[in-house]
Amino acid sequence: MRILFSVITCNRLHYLKNCVNSILSFIDMDDIDLMVVDNCSIEKGYTEYLNSLPSNVIVKRFDERVPNELYRAMNYSVKFCMKNKIPIVNFIQDDYQFLYTLDSILPTVRKCFTKYPKIGQINYNMAWKRKRIGKWPVVKAAGTRFALLDDKSLVDNGFTRVKIYKKTGFYPTNVISYDQNSIKTFGFDKNRYKKTPNGELWFGTACRKLGYVRAFSLRPNQSMMFDCAYIRKDHRFGRYFPPPNEFYLKPFDQEKIDVVNRKHKKSKYCFIEKMVEPWGWEPTTLDKHNRENIVNEI
């Protein structure tokens, strides 16, 4: 059962390198297909970097910026999977990082999807601890415990069943999300695009109606970064710098891996974003986006 790792990026080359390098370091490349989908990046160095990737890494580059381009990239990945009979796609945005090698991750994901047909998506990271996660039953597959978050919809990252899209259809694209507050920054013509719920909300709602639930591994091995610069059309907001060490986040040593394993054994969730440490840099916020008043044209 093949799995496609689809890394989606746009004008954040430092983050893309960090993300891809962590996959190459901590995931068995012989057991996955790896794809990078680029939403028309013009940042200096992108072309050279993408051309330097190993020949078995699939690269797709779009040549225009559009609203909801993340979901255009996700649709491309889903269609690639359908065409090549790949049943699982792992959506990874470029501000994620793997933290240590977990040999069981790929066979366990396959086993979990096989054993529990109503699990539609599996995450190997956990949202910030301050968010409410509600009650969650625990199930087990291939020796790994998973929390079933019945009160949380499927989202736009994580291991996802490709066959779901045969029922839901593809994400709405070339549209303006009604909850998107950055239309002026993007500069898109409102009259050109239809207003619609954003892709994540649309997909989560559709999956709820189909009875699919979202599962979290109680043995997580990746984290969303924090204090990130973000892109709005041709501007980057927030401070942006290459990692001062091999990665932005310090990979887990055996002591931290043991903490994860102990909590897993007790069916307790370790909120991995609370365990990570910046490696040689000081964050200004633990929120996802940098809040400094820094704006640069790309």
Buried (B, 14 or more C-beta within 10 A) or exposed (E): EBBBBBBBBBBBBBBBBBBBBBBBBBBEBEEBBBBBBBBBBEBEEBEEBBEEBEEEBBEBBBEEBBBBBBBBBBBBBBEBBBEEEBBBBBBBBBBBBBBBBBEBBBBBBBBBBEEBEEBBBBBBBBBEEEEEBEEBEBBBBEEBBBBBBEEBBBBBBBBBBBEBBEEBEBBBBBBBBEEBEBBEBBEBEEEEBEEBBBBBBBBBBBBBEEEBBBBBBBBBBBBBBBBBBBBBEBBBBBBBEEBEEEBBBBBBEEEBBEEBBEBBEEBEBBBBBEBBEBBEBEEEEEEBBBEEEEEEEB
